[in-house]
Amino acid sequence: MKKLIALLSILLMSIFAGVTIGSIFDISPVVPGVFSFVASFVNVAPGLSVYGLIFTAPGGVGTPFTFNIPFLPQQLHWNDAAAPLVDLRVSTKEEKTLVDVNAACIAAVNGYRKVGVQAANDVTLWLASGHLNRQCTISGTTSAVGAINFYAVSDNKGKGMIPVPYMINMDTNIALTTGIYQNFTALFIPTMATLTDYADIEFFDGHKDRWEIQDIIGKSTDFQQVAGIVIDNLDLSIHRVHLRTLAATPVYTLRYHIGGQ
């Protein structure tokens, strides 16, 4: 016990000595340096515990914008004031292009897994499963006069506790053809038709099921507030989806980025 008290006394004296000597010689004390050293190992972006403004696009009809940030946020958020972006692109130095989508795709994937109803004209897109430190370029085209503020928010919750980037892809399911989709986080099929279109689902446990549009819409409220034609696979329980549509149908895919994919 005496040794422990002595050790604590020496430690306290060292701290106070470091602060005093630092103030005399205009040198930063040791203790803040230690905290900074430890903090450097924590993958947290300062100021991103709440939505933070990262860029303001000036707006305009067919006006392009581009900005660079030193991180890939988990979510990108903006309000388009009823004038949706014409297109949006997100790329990083490591993964290259992750997102290259048009207005229809943005509308379809907006609000995925959103708890509660978003405010009018709000848009929330998932770009990663958590905060990632890497150089990121975000660009797009506005469709009307009026500035648009872009916000970012992140946490450190990712797949296996290691955040990974998301990709958003645009595809078209050919008319009267069965399209096969796998290795996805979510499928968005906003124009899927009733009575004629369906999805055959294969699960990793061997179970198979056929989902009509009503089934898909009903299931979507299990994970988000506003119902949509969305097949969710965040838990990776679905192995493969066979989608059959009568007409050519847009399919938007959100998936984890896999190197070489």
Secondary structure, DSSP 4 states (H G I P E B T S, - for coil): -HHHHHHHHHHHHHHHHHHHHHHHHT---HHHHHHHHHHTTS---TT-SS-EEEEEEEE-TTEEEEEEESSB-SEEEEE-TT---SEEEEEETTTEEEEEEEHHHHHHHTTTT-SSPPPTTEEEEE-BSS-B-S-EEEEEEE-SEEEEEEEEE--S--GGGS--BEEEEEEEEPTTEEEEEES-SEEE-TTPPTTT-EEEEEETTS-EEEEEHHHHHHHHTTT-SS--SEEE-TT--EEEEEEEESS-EEEEEEEE--TT-
